[in-house]
Each structure stands twice: as C-alpha cells, then as structure tokens.
Amino acid sequence: MKAGHKEENTLLTNEELMEAYQLGNCDAFDELYQRLAPRTYAYLRSRLNTKPETDDVFQQVFLKFHASRGHYDAHYTVMPWLYAICRSVLTDYFRQAARDKRTIAAQSAFAASETVASPLKDGSILDNAPLPLKQLDLLRLRFEQDMSFAEIAQRLGTTPVNARQLVSRAVRRAAGLLKARENNG
C-alpha cells in the first residue's frame, strides 16, 4: 500500500491509514487525525465537565494513540481501538482527580487541625466546649496527650484509619465552635 500523498490518503480506509501510519507515514496520521478528532473530542466532552479538562484528556488520548500505534492490529477497526484508548485515559484521569481530591481534603483537615491545635493543646476550648464526651476524649488523647492514631485506635479497640476519622470529625466540630465563638464575640 502506497500512501505517500495526501490526495491518495483520502481514498484509504481508516484501517489502511493506520497501517501506513504504523510504517511511518506522517501524512496518514494527519488524515486519520482529521477524520477521528471531531468524534473523539465529542466523546470526551460528553464525559468531562469543562473544556480545559476535555482539551487535556484529548491531548493525552492522541499521545497514547501515537505511543501505542505499534500495538494496533489491522484485523480490527480503528474507532473501537481509539475508544478503548479514550476509556483508558479517562479512567486514569478520574483516578488522578480522585487522588487530588483526597489530597486536598487531607490538606484541609490538616489546616483545620492546625487552627484548632493551639487552643486544644492549652485546654482552653476543652474546658467548656459543648462537644460530646467521646469527641472531647478523642481530642484530649490526640492533642493533650499527643497520642498517635495507632495508639488511640488501640485504646478504642478500632483501626487507626477509623481513629483518624473520628479525630478529624472532632477537630472539624471544634473548629466550627471556635469560629462561632469568634463571630459571636
């Protein structure tokens, strides 16, 4: 198959163009891109919230398309193969976004704990805070006795992850109390 000229490429099927592209024909890729890009972009746009997200994922899809062109099997059509790449890149994108959200949530919880830590360490909020007794005890263990989450978990008979979650809830509640106190004078 000789697909060296752009005019000839328009007469070839996607699969023939893909074979030519695998052999190094850049014009074949240009024609494939012209054919596949609009449908690919529409597919991604329907699954993502913003245009910048779509643009980023679209670029990643075609980078992966290029990087994995050697794995394409000419016995199959190009579009399902490209959609498989899209799904793979979308999955990676959503996993990374979830990791980023967890990181931001952890940073926010840390910032809240730092905001609350000094009044907790000196006991000023714990002395007369209208928190449930269990949450007061958790805050005392964490901030007054400086216990780790593993130590708190052992004392409570639970897992360190659950202990961290319980302390985090208590910190958020205490932070809300501090904010309310500041607003009320």
Summary of the structure (lengths in Angstrom):
residues: 185
radius of gyration: 28.2
end to end distance: 81.7
largest distance: 84.1
contacts: 491
relative contact order: 0.07
helix: 77%
strand: 0%
